[in-house]
Amino acid sequence: MKFRLSLTLGLCAALLCSTALAQSDTLSKIKASGSISIGGRDSQIPFSYKPTGGGDPVGFTNDICLKIVEAIKARLGMPNLEVRYTILTSTNRIPLLTNGTVDLDCATTTNTVQRQQQVAFAPSHFVTSITAAVKKNSGINSLGELNGKTVSTVAGSTGVQLLRAYRKSGNIEVEEVAAKDTADGFLLLASDRTAAYILDDVQLAGLIATSPKPGDFKILTSESLRQEPYGIMYRKDDPQLKELVDKTVTDLMKSGAIEQIYAKWFMKPIPPTNANLNFPMTEAVKEIYKNPNNKGV
């Protein structure tokens, strides 16, 4: 009986140590496993999405994360480090990061003060505006004209919270339809099941540019619910990983290398349809590259 009790306690202790390692020493976890796990998306064009025919996610944020992977390989002396992908959603990205399933969240997560209580963020690599896309023939030209309409959002996104705050201010009354991901939310608009789609302007631009009929849609660019910074998420209380991630991203910005990555995804044809988003850097994006920071909203 004493032997079984000791064995049980030993296994529990080992499990706790393993969990603590995953949460506070990511580089040791990566070295021990021989692999790094990246959290990607399947439809967040051009940041993280799966091209036609499957395969691993590609995109702007993914390219930045692969630069971080190269830095980790050099730090650990592991040139053949395996990169594994896990497709995340807006609702499971933080739980799967904090429990050690993924090591980096490489998509379009907004850096918020609330989220900083659970996770850490790299210096922001993009700033977006939360607004709406509508059909050009809808007659809708402002957020106020959404009053009485049905609007699609993405479950677990900051757009949901901002829309509800906008409603509480007394400006509009709308019916929300929560989509499971960004592609599904756009489909609701494209099929006329909703009159508008609340999302980040650049993601709306990507969805429209790669849709079968991009000329049918427009973005309400004159208004915004809020500007939001995107940041790569990683686990909190991990100073070694923080130093490596922050330095890698900051160096990309200070050296100007980030501009080449930006041009690749926002100013040139991209897969799967060779659509060009033609989305030049905004002043807000230029500012974060000039003065890198991880301030949350």
Contacts in CASP RR format, 6 or more apart in sequence:
PFRMAT RR
TARGET T0000
AUTHOR 0000-0000-0000
METHOD contacts of the structure
MODEL  1
MKFRLSLTLGLCAALLCSTALAQSDTLSKIKASGSISIGGRDSQIPFSYK
PTGGGDPVGFTNDICLKIVEAIKARLGMPNLEVRYTILTSTNRIPLLTNG
TVDLDCATTTNTVQRQQQVAFAPSHFVTSITAAVKKNSGINSLGELNGKT
VSTVAGSTGVQLLRAYRKSGNIEVEEVAAKDTADGFLLLASDRTAAYILD
DVQLAGLIATSPKPGDFKILTSESLRQEPYGIMYRKDDPQLKELVDKTVT
DLMKSGAIEQIYAKWFMKPIPPTNANLNFPMTEAVKEIYKNPNNKGV
21 28 0 8 1.000
21 29 0 8 1.000
21 32 0 8 1.000
22 29 0 8 1.000
22 99 0 8 1.000
22 100 0 8 1.000
22 235 0 8 1.000
23 98 0 8 1.000
23 100 0 8 1.000
23 235 0 8 1.000
23 237 0 8 1.000
23 238 0 8 1.000
24 235 0 8 1.000
24 237 0 8 1.000
24 238 0 8 1.000
25 238 0 8 1.000
25 240 0 8 1.000
26 103 0 8 1.000
26 234 0 8 1.000
26 235 0 8 1.000
26 238 0 8 1.000
26 240 0 8 1.000
26 241 0 8 1.000
27 72 0 8 1.000
27 75 0 8 1.000
27 76 0 8 1.000
27 240 0 8 1.000
27 241 0 8 1.000
27 244 0 8 1.000
29 100 0 8 1.000
29 103 0 8 1.000
30 36 0 8 1.000
30 72 0 8 1.000
30 76 0 8 1.000
30 81 0 8 1.000
30 103 0 8 1.000
31 76 0 8 1.000
31 78 0 8 1.000
34 78 0 8 1.000
34 81 0 8 1.000
34 82 0 8 1.000
35 81 0 8 1.000
35 82 0 8 1.000
35 83 0 8 1.000
35 84 0 8 1.000
36 69 0 8 1.000
36 72 0 8 1.000
36 81 0 8 1.000
36 82 0 8 1.000
36 83 0 8 1.000
36 84 0 8 1.000
36 103 0 8 1.000
36 104 0 8 1.000
37 84 0 8 1.000
37 85 0 8 1.000
37 86 0 8 1.000
37 100 0 8 1.000
37 101 0 8 1.000
37 102 0 8 1.000
37 103 0 8 1.000
37 104 0 8 1.000
38 57 0 8 1.000
38 62 0 8 1.000
38 65 0 8 1.000
38 69 0 8 1.000
38 83 0 8 1.000
38 84 0 8 1.000
38 85 0 8 1.000
38 86 0 8 1.000
38 102 0 8 1.000
38 103 0 8 1.000
38 104 0 8 1.000
38 106 0 8 1.000
39 48 0 8 1.000
39 85 0 8 1.000
39 86 0 8 1.000
39 87 0 8 1.000
39 88 0 8 1.000
39 93 0 8 1.000
39 96 0 8 1.000
39 97 0 8 1.000
39 102 0 8 1.000
39 104 0 8 1.000
39 105 0 8 1.000
39 106 0 8 1.000
39 107 0 8 1.000
40 48 0 8 1.000
40 57 0 8 1.000
40 62 0 8 1.000
40 85 0 8 1.000
40 86 0 8 1.000
40 87 0 8 1.000
40 88 0 8 1.000
40 105 0 8 1.000
40 106 0 8 1.000
40 107 0 8 1.000
41 47 0 8 1.000
41 48 0 8 1.000
41 49 0 8 1.000
41 57 0 8 1.000
41 87 0 8 1.000
41 88 0 8 1.000
41 89 0 8 1.000
41 107 0 8 1.000
41 108 0 8 1.000
41 181 0 8 1.000
41 182 0 8 1.000
42 49 0 8 1.000
42 50 0 8 1.000
42 57 0 8 1.000
42 87 0 8 1.000
42 181 0 8 1.000
42 183 0 8 1.000
43 49 0 8 1.000
43 50 0 8 1.000
43 181 0 8 1.000
43 182 0 8 1.000
43 183 0 8 1.000
44 107 0 8 1.000
44 108 0 8 1.000
44 182 0 8 1.000
44 203 0 8 1.000
45 59 0 8 1.000
45 203 0 8 1.000
45 206 0 8 1.000
45 207 0 8 1.000
45 209 0 8 1.000
45 210 0 8 1.000
45 270 0 8 1.000
46 59 0 8 1.000
46 60 0 8 1.000
46 206 0 8 1.000
46 265 0 8 1.000
46 266 0 8 1.000
46 270 0 8 1.000
46 277 0 8 1.000
47 59 0 8 1.000
47 60 0 8 1.000
47 61 0 8 1.000
47 62 0 8 1.000
47 107 0 8 1.000
47 108 0 8 1.000
47 126 0 8 1.000
47 203 0 8 1.000
47 230 0 8 1.000
47 265 0 8 1.000
48 57 0 8 1.000
48 58 0 8 1.000
48 59 0 8 1.000
48 60 0 8 1.000
48 61 0 8 1.000
48 62 0 8 1.000
48 106 0 8 1.000
48 107 0 8 1.000
48 108 0 8 1.000
49 57 0 8 1.000
49 58 0 8 1.000
49 59 0 8 1.000
50 56 0 8 1.000
50 57 0 8 1.000
50 58 0 8 1.000
50 87 0 8 1.000
51 58 0 8 1.000
51 271 0 8 1.000
51 272 0 8 1.000
52 271 0 8 1.000
52 272 0 8 1.000
56 83 0 8 1.000
56 85 0 8 1.000
57 85 0 8 1.000
57 87 0 8 1.000
57 106 0 8 1.000
58 271 0 8 1.000
59 265 0 8 1.000
59 270 0 8 1.000
60 125 0 8 1.000
60 126 0 8 1.000
60 261 0 8 1.000
60 262 0 8 1.000
60 264 0 8 1.000
60 265 0 8 1.000
60 266 0 8 1.000
61 106 0 8 1.000
61 107 0 8 1.000
61 108 0 8 1.000
61 125 0 8 1.000
61 126 0 8 1.000
61 230 0 8 1.000
61 232 0 8 1.000
62 106 0 8 1.000
63 261 0 8 1.000
63 264 0 8 1.000
63 265 0 8 1.000
64 106 0 8 1.000
64 125 0 8 1.000
64 232 0 8 1.000
64 249 0 8 1.000
64 252 0 8 1.000
64 258 0 8 1.000
64 261 0 8 1.000
65 104 0 8 1.000
65 106 0 8 1.000
65 232 0 8 1.000
66 83 0 8 1.000
67 248 0 8 1.000
67 249 0 8 1.000
67 252 0 8 1.000
68 104 0 8 1.000
68 122 0 8 1.000
68 232 0 8 1.000
68 244 0 8 1.000
68 245 0 8 1.000
68 248 0 8 1.000
68 249 0 8 1.000
69 81 0 8 1.000
69 83 0 8 1.000
71 244 0 8 1.000
71 247 0 8 1.000
71 248 0 8 1.000
72 78 0 8 1.000
72 81 0 8 1.000
72 244 0 8 1.000
73 79 0 8 1.000
73 81 0 8 1.000
75 244 0 8 1.000
86 96 0 8 1.000
86 101 0 8 1.000
86 102 0 8 1.000
88 96 0 8 1.000
88 102 0 8 1.000
88 105 0 8 1.000
88 107 0 8 1.000
89 155 0 8 1.000
89 180 0 8 1.000
89 181 0 8 1.000
90 154 0 8 1.000
90 155 0 8 1.000
90 156 0 8 1.000
90 157 0 8 1.000
90 181 0 8 1.000
91 155 0 8 1.000
91 156 0 8 1.000
93 105 0 8 1.000
93 107 0 8 1.000
93 109 0 8 1.000
93 233 0 8 1.000
94 115 0 8 1.000
94 118 0 8 1.000
94 119 0 8 1.000
94 233 0 8 1.000
96 102 0 8 1.000
97 103 0 8 1.000
97 105 0 8 1.000
97 119 0 8 1.000
97 233 0 8 1.000
97 234 0 8 1.000
97 235 0 8 1.000
98 118 0 8 1.000
98 119 0 8 1.000
98 235 0 8 1.000
100 235 0 8 1.000
103 234 0 8 1.000
103 235 0 8 1.000
104 232 0 8 1.000
104 233 0 8 1.000
104 234 0 8 1.000
104 245 0 8 1.000
105 119 0 8 1.000
105 232 0 8 1.000
105 233 0 8 1.000
105 234 0 8 1.000
106 232 0 8 1.000
108 126 0 8 1.000
108 128 0 8 1.000
108 200 0 8 1.000
108 203 0 8 1.000
108 230 0 8 1.000
109 115 0 8 1.000
109 121 0 8 1.000
109 230 0 8 1.000
109 231 0 8 1.000
109 232 0 8 1.000
109 233 0 8 1.000
110 158 0 8 1.000
110 228 0 8 1.000
110 229 0 8 1.000
110 230 0 8 1.000
110 231 0 8 1.000
110 297 0 8 1.000
111 121 0 8 1.000
111 124 0 8 1.000
111 228 0 8 1.000
111 229 0 8 1.000
111 230 0 8 1.000
111 231 0 8 1.000
111 294 0 8 1.000
111 295 0 8 1.000
111 296 0 8 1.000
111 297 0 8 1.000
112 158 0 8 1.000
112 228 0 8 1.000
112 296 0 8 1.000
112 297 0 8 1.000
113 296 0 8 1.000
113 297 0 8 1.000
115 121 0 8 1.000
115 233 0 8 1.000
116 296 0 8 1.000
118 236 0 8 1.000
119 233 0 8 1.000
119 234 0 8 1.000
119 235 0 8 1.000
119 236 0 8 1.000
120 233 0 8 1.000
120 234 0 8 1.000
120 235 0 8 1.000
120 236 0 8 1.000
120 238 0 8 1.000
120 242 0 8 1.000
120 294 0 8 1.000
121 231 0 8 1.000
121 232 0 8 1.000
121 233 0 8 1.000
121 234 0 8 1.000
121 294 0 8 1.000
121 296 0 8 1.000
122 231 0 8 1.000
122 232 0 8 1.000
122 233 0 8 1.000
122 234 0 8 1.000
122 245 0 8 1.000
122 246 0 8 1.000
122 249 0 8 1.000
122 294 0 8 1.000
123 231 0 8 1.000
123 246 0 8 1.000
123 249 0 8 1.000
123 250 0 8 1.000
123 253 0 8 1.000
123 288 0 8 1.000
123 292 0 8 1.000
123 293 0 8 1.000
123 294 0 8 1.000
124 229 0 8 1.000
124 230 0 8 1.000
124 231 0 8 1.000
124 288 0 8 1.000
124 292 0 8 1.000
124 293 0 8 1.000
124 294 0 8 1.000
124 295 0 8 1.000
125 230 0 8 1.000
125 231 0 8 1.000
125 232 0 8 1.000
125 249 0 8 1.000
125 258 0 8 1.000
125 288 0 8 1.000
126 202 0 8 1.000
126 229 0 8 1.000
126 230 0 8 1.000
126 231 0 8 1.000
126 285 0 8 1.000
126 288 0 8 1.000
127 227 0 8 1.000
127 228 0 8 1.000
127 229 0 8 1.000
127 230 0 8 1.000
127 282 0 8 1.000
127 284 0 8 1.000
127 285 0 8 1.000
127 287 0 8 1.000
127 288 0 8 1.000
128 200 0 8 1.000
128 201 0 8 1.000
128 202 0 8 1.000
128 203 0 8 1.000
128 227 0 8 1.000
128 228 0 8 1.000
128 230 0 8 1.000
129 200 0 8 1.000
129 201 0 8 1.000
129 221 0 8 1.000
129 224 0 8 1.000
129 225 0 8 1.000
129 226 0 8 1.000
129 227 0 8 1.000
129 228 0 8 1.000
130 158 0 8 1.000
130 159 0 8 1.000
130 162 0 8 1.000
130 198 0 8 1.000
130 199 0 8 1.000
130 200 0 8 1.000
130 201 0 8 1.000
130 224 0 8 1.000
130 225 0 8 1.000
130 226 0 8 1.000
130 227 0 8 1.000
130 228 0 8 1.000
131 143 0 8 1.000
131 198 0 8 1.000
131 199 0 8 1.000
131 201 0 8 1.000
131 204 0 8 1.000
131 219 0 8 1.000
131 220 0 8 1.000
131 221 0 8 1.000
131 223 0 8 1.000
131 224 0 8 1.000
131 225 0 8 1.000
132 140 0 8 1.000
132 143 0 8 1.000
132 146 0 8 1.000
132 151 0 8 1.000
132 196 0 8 1.000
132 197 0 8 1.000
132 198 0 8 1.000
132 199 0 8 1.000
132 219 0 8 1.000
132 220 0 8 1.000
133 186 0 8 1.000
133 189 0 8 1.000
133 196 0 8 1.000
133 197 0 8 1.000
133 199 0 8 1.000
133 204 0 8 1.000
133 207 0 8 1.000
133 208 0 8 1.000
133 217 0 8 1.000
133 218 0 8 1.000
133 219 0 8 1.000
133 220 0 8 1.000
134 140 0 8 1.000
134 189 0 8 1.000
134 195 0 8 1.000
134 196 0 8 1.000
134 197 0 8 1.000
134 217 0 8 1.000
134 218 0 8 1.000
134 220 0 8 1.000
135 189 0 8 1.000
135 192 0 8 1.000
135 195 0 8 1.000
135 216 0 8 1.000
135 217 0 8 1.000
135 218 0 8 1.000
136 215 0 8 1.000
136 216 0 8 1.000
136 217 0 8 1.000
136 218 0 8 1.000
137 216 0 8 1.000
138 195 0 8 1.000
138 196 0 8 1.000
139 145 0 8 1.000
140 146 0 8 1.000
140 149 0 8 1.000
140 195 0 8 1.000
140 196 0 8 1.000
140 220 0 8 1.000
141 220 0 8 1.000
142 220 0 8 1.000
142 222 0 8 1.000
142 223 0 8 1.000
143 166 0 8 1.000
143 171 0 8 1.000
143 172 0 8 1.000
143 220 0 8 1.000
143 223 0 8 1.000
143 225 0 8 1.000
144 171 0 8 1.000
144 172 0 8 1.000
146 172 0 8 1.000
146 174 0 8 1.000
146 195 0 8 1.000
146 196 0 8 1.000
147 171 0 8 1.000
147 172 0 8 1.000
147 173 0 8 1.000
147 174 0 8 1.000
148 172 0 8 1.000
148 173 0 8 1.000
148 174 0 8 1.000
148 175 0 8 1.000
149 174 0 8 1.000
149 175 0 8 1.000
149 194 0 8 1.000
149 195 0 8 1.000
149 196 0 8 1.000
150 174 0 8 1.000
150 175 0 8 1.000
150 176 0 8 1.000
150 177 0 8 1.000
150 193 0 8 1.000
150 194 0 8 1.000
150 195 0 8 1.000
151 163 0 8 1.000
151 174 0 8 1.000
151 175 0 8 1.000
151 176 0 8 1.000
151 177 0 8 1.000
151 194 0 8 1.000
151 195 0 8 1.000
151 196 0 8 1.000
151 197 0 8 1.000
151 198 0 8 1.000
152 176 0 8 1.000
152 177 0 8 1.000
152 178 0 8 1.000
152 179 0 8 1.000
152 185 0 8 1.000
152 186 0 8 1.000
152 188 0 8 1.000
152 189 0 8 1.000
152 193 0 8 1.000
152 194 0 8 1.000
152 196 0 8 1.000
152 197 0 8 1.000
152 198 0 8 1.000
153 159 0 8 1.000
153 160 0 8 1.000
153 163 0 8 1.000
153 176 0 8 1.000
153 177 0 8 1.000
153 178 0 8 1.000
153 179 0 8 1.000
153 185 0 8 1.000
153 197 0 8 1.000
153 198 0 8 1.000
153 199 0 8 1.000
154 160 0 8 1.000
154 178 0 8 1.000
154 179 0 8 1.000
154 180 0 8 1.000
154 181 0 8 1.000
154 182 0 8 1.000
154 184 0 8 1.000
154 185 0 8 1.000
154 199 0 8 1.000
155 178 0 8 1.000
155 179 0 8 1.000
155 180 0 8 1.000
157 199 0 8 1.000
158 226 0 8 1.000
158 228 0 8 1.000
159 198 0 8 1.000
159 199 0 8 1.000
159 225 0 8 1.000
160 176 0 8 1.000
160 178 0 8 1.000
160 198 0 8 1.000
162 198 0 8 1.000
162 225 0 8 1.000
162 226 0 8 1.000
163 174 0 8 1.000
163 176 0 8 1.000
163 198 0 8 1.000
163 225 0 8 1.000
164 176 0 8 1.000
165 225 0 8 1.000
166 172 0 8 1.000
166 225 0 8 1.000
167 173 0 8 1.000
167 174 0 8 1.000
177 185 0 8 1.000
177 188 0 8 1.000
177 193 0 8 1.000
177 194 0 8 1.000
179 185 0 8 1.000
179 187 0 8 1.000
179 188 0 8 1.000
182 199 0 8 1.000
182 203 0 8 1.000
182 207 0 8 1.000
183 207 0 8 1.000
185 194 0 8 1.000
185 197 0 8 1.000
185 199 0 8 1.000
186 197 0 8 1.000
186 204 0 8 1.000
186 207 0 8 1.000
186 211 0 8 1.000
188 194 0 8 1.000
188 197 0 8 1.000
189 195 0 8 1.000
189 196 0 8 1.000
189 197 0 8 1.000
189 217 0 8 1.000
190 211 0 8 1.000
190 213 0 8 1.000
190 216 0 8 1.000
190 217 0 8 1.000
197 204 0 8 1.000
198 225 0 8 1.000
199 207 0 8 1.000
200 228 0 8 1.000
201 219 0 8 1.000
201 221 0 8 1.000
201 224 0 8 1.000
202 266 0 8 1.000
202 277 0 8 1.000
202 279 0 8 1.000
204 219 0 8 1.000
205 219 0 8 1.000
205 277 0 8 1.000
205 279 0 8 1.000
206 275 0 8 1.000
206 277 0 8 1.000
208 214 0 8 1.000
208 215 0 8 1.000
208 217 0 8 1.000
208 219 0 8 1.000
209 275 0 8 1.000
209 276 0 8 1.000
209 277 0 8 1.000
210 272 0 8 1.000
210 273 0 8 1.000
210 275 0 8 1.000
211 217 0 8 1.000
214 275 0 8 1.000
226 297 0 8 1.000
227 284 0 8 1.000
227 297 0 8 1.000
228 297 0 8 1.000
229 288 0 8 1.000
229 295 0 8 1.000
229 296 0 8 1.000
229 297 0 8 1.000
231 294 0 8 1.000
232 245 0 8 1.000
232 249 0 8 1.000
234 241 0 8 1.000
234 242 0 8 1.000
234 245 0 8 1.000
235 241 0 8 1.000
246 294 0 8 1.000
249 292 0 8 1.000
250 292 0 8 1.000
251 257 0 8 1.000
252 258 0 8 1.000
252 261 0 8 1.000
253 288 0 8 1.000
253 289 0 8 1.000
253 290 0 8 1.000
253 292 0 8 1.000
254 292 0 8 1.000
256 289 0 8 1.000
258 289 0 8 1.000
259 281 0 8 1.000
259 289 0 8 1.000
262 281 0 8 1.000
262 285 0 8 1.000
264 270 0 8 1.000
265 277 0 8 1.000
266 277 0 8 1.000
266 278 0 8 1.000
266 279 0 8 1.000
266 280 0 8 1.000
266 281 0 8 1.000
267 276 0 8 1.000
267 277 0 8 1.000
267 278 0 8 1.000
267 279 0 8 1.000
267 280 0 8 1.000
268 276 0 8 1.000
269 275 0 8 1.000
269 276 0 8 1.000
270 276 0 8 1.000
270 277 0 8 1.000
281 289 0 8 1.000
END
